[in-house]
Amino acid sequence: MSNTPHTLGEEFPDQMDKIHALKVSDPIFAQLLATYDEVNDEIHVAETNVQPTSQDRETELRKRRLSIKDQIAEALSQAA
């Protein structure tokens, strides 16, 4: 597990098998996961002041992460 908070394993702990199955079968879903990880990492870097950023930028990134997480949850709910 990563040191970065809000990893997909933490956010969807009981659905990791389904996430993996969708990731390998659906390239759009795989890209959504990659984007989530990129945004999440960027937030972590900002929060730990490794690369300080403005509060507005952090807020924008958090909203984007939430939106992506909602899309992931929706895809998981629609998956068989």
N, C-alpha and C positions, 0 to 999 in steps of 0.2 A: 504494500500500500504506500502511496505517496505521502510526502509531508505537506502537500498542498491540500487545504480544506476544500470541501464541496466536490470531491472526486465523484465520478459516476457510481463507484462502488458504495460510497456513503449515501448518495442520493437515492439510489435504486438497489439496495442490498439484496433483495429477494428476486431481482429480475436480471441478474448478470448473464444467465444462460440465454435468456431471450434477447438481451442486448447483443451478445456475441453472435447469435444466429442471424439476427437482422443485419448486423455489421457485415457479415460475410456474404449475405444474399442480396443486399440492397445498397448500391454505391451511394445513393443520395443520403440514406441513413448513416452510412459510414462517414461521409463528409460532414454531416451534422454533428456526429460525435467528435470528429477532429476539430471542428470549429468550437465546440463546447470546451474542449481541453485547452485550446489556444487562448480563449477568452478567460477561462478560469486561471490559467497560469499567469496571464497578464494582470489580473486582479491581485493574485497572490504577491507578485513582484511589487505592485504598487502599495499594497497593504503593509508589506514588510520594509518598505522604504529602500529596497534594493535599487529601484528606479522610481524616485518620487514622481508623482503625477498630481494633477489638480483634483480637487474634490468633485468637480463637475465630471471629469473624465472617469473617475472611479464609479460615480453614480451611473453614468452612461453604460459602463462595462457591466455593472451589476444587473441593470435592467436587461441588457442584451443576454447575459447568462441565464436570467430567469426566463426570458422568451424562448431561448434554445431548449432549456430544460422542459418547458411546457410542450414544445414540439416533440421532444424525445418521449415524454409521457404519453402524448397523444398517439404517437406511432406504436408505442408498446401496447396501449389499450386496444388498438386496431389489429394488432398481430394475432395470428391464430395460436 
